[in-house]
Amino acid sequence: MYAVIKTGGKQYKVAADDTITIEKLTAAAGETVVFSEVLMLGAAAGVTVGAPFVAGASVAGEVLQQARGPKVISFKKRRRQNSKRKRGHRQDLTIVRIAEILTDGAKPSKAAPAKASKAAEPKAAKADEAQAAPAPAAGGARDSSNLSLIAGIGPTIEKKLRAAGVTSWEQIAGWTAEEIEATDKELALRGRITREEWVEQARELLDGKPPRAKVDKAELESGDDK
């Protein structure tokens, strides 16, 4: 048996044990997702086409991992206008293994804490992540998405980081050595992440400590070497 499902604005033909890569769903690795928008079912007895969806049909799958697609560069230039713009983008993706195709309103054999539907399409997924973002530290009402509070991150580098999907202190604080090396190479930072201790600074900000740049400025104005 096979099914044609719709998710993330795209259609996929799937069968049991297939592995598909789709646009990001709000589900962690190991969770079960249910695709309720089934456009068509195919079996030995024939084909059932929905109008637009097949009543009582759904497809259950297990999230294997959250991933990101290859980097895509968008470059625009206007002749003789001294105008050019370069943007990079990497699509957030979810890799899912299809577990079973269900009919007649049957439930998946495993509990499904997450449901893949229109609400799980990329724009809604980003909105859910924004709502689930950790609250600012109790020491102040600072916004953890303000990357410029990390000494060494100026407007240009902040734009590069945001284009690469880095939007909060939490992400920087959780970088591994491999992620630091990959980010440094991808954005041509020439070792600034380690040299300027971005990870340590992000952790300090999350702990409620003042930004290092402000501390250094206060010491300079006071004349005290702390």
Residue pairs with C-beta under 8 A, 6 or more apart in sequence:
1 15
1 16
1 41
1 42
1 43
1 101
2 13
2 14
2 15
2 41
2 42
2 43
2 101
3 13
3 14
3 15
3 38
3 40
3 41
3 42
3 57
3 59
3 101
4 11
4 12
4 13
4 14
4 38
4 39
4 40
5 11
5 12
5 14
5 35
5 37
5 38
5 39
5 59
6 12
6 35
6 37
6 38
6 39
7 22
7 23
7 25
7 35
7 37
7 116
7 117
7 120
7 121
8 22
8 23
8 24
8 120
8 121
8 122
9 23
9 121
10 22
10 23
11 39
12 20
12 22
14 20
14 59
14 61
14 98
14 101
15 98
15 101
16 98
16 99
16 100
16 101
17 97
17 98
18 97
18 98
19 64
19 95
19 96
19 97
19 98
20 61
20 95
20 96
20 98
21 67
21 93
21 94
21 95
21 96
22 93
22 94
22 96
23 91
23 92
23 93
23 94
23 121
23 122
24 66
24 91
24 92
24 93
24 94
24 122
24 125
25 33
25 63
25 94
25 96
25 114
25 116
25 120
25 125
26 114
26 120
26 125
26 128
26 129
27 33
27 63
27 94
27 113
27 114
27 116
28 63
28 66
29 63
29 64
29 65
29 66
30 62
30 63
31 62
31 63
31 112
31 113
31 114
32 60
32 61
32 62
32 63
32 99
32 108
32 110
32 111
32 112
32 113
32 114
33 60
33 61
33 62
33 63
33 96
33 112
33 114
33 115
33 116
33 120
34 58
34 59
34 60
34 61
34 108
34 112
34 114
34 115
34 116
35 58
35 59
35 60
35 61
35 116
35 117
36 53
36 58
36 115
36 116
36 117
37 53
37 117
37 118
38 50
38 53
38 54
38 57
38 58
38 59
39 49
39 50
39 52
39 53
39 54
40 47
40 48
40 49
40 50
40 54
41 47
41 48
41 54
41 57
41 101
41 103
42 48
48 54
48 57
50 57
54 103
56 103
56 104
56 105
56 106
57 101
57 102
57 103
58 102
58 106
58 108
59 98
59 100
59 101
59 102
60 98
60 99
60 100
60 101
60 102
60 108
60 109
60 110
60 112
61 96
61 97
61 98
61 99
62 96
62 97
62 99
62 110
63 94
63 95
63 96
63 114
64 95
64 96
64 97
65 94
65 95
66 92
66 93
66 94
66 95
67 92
67 93
67 94
67 95
68 90
68 91
68 92
68 93
68 165
69 90
69 91
69 92
69 93
70 90
71 88
71 89
71 90
71 186
72 88
72 89
72 90
72 91
73 86
73 87
73 88
74 85
74 86
74 87
74 88
74 89
75 84
75 85
75 86
75 87
76 84
76 85
77 83
77 84
77 85
78 84
87 163
88 160
88 163
88 164
89 163
90 164
90 165
92 122
92 125
92 165
99 108
99 109
99 110
100 108
100 109
102 108
114 120
118 124
133 144
133 145
133 168
133 170
134 144
134 170
134 206
136 142
136 143
136 144
137 205
137 206
137 207
137 208
138 208
139 207
139 208
139 209
140 208
142 149
142 205
144 168
144 169
144 170
144 205
144 206
145 167
145 168
145 169
147 153
147 158
147 161
147 162
147 166
147 167
147 168
147 169
147 172
148 154
148 155
148 158
149 205
149 211
149 213
150 169
150 172
150 198
150 201
150 202
150 205
150 211
151 196
151 201
151 211
151 212
151 213
151 216
152 192
152 196
152 198
152 201
153 161
153 198
157 187
157 189
157 192
160 187
161 167
161 187
164 183
164 186
164 187
166 172
166 183
169 202
169 205
169 206
170 202
170 206
172 198
172 199
172 202
173 199
173 202
173 203
173 206
175 183
175 193
175 199
180 193
180 194
180 199
183 189
183 193
184 190
184 191
184 192
184 193
184 194
192 198
193 199
201 211
201 212
204 212
205 211
219 225
219 226
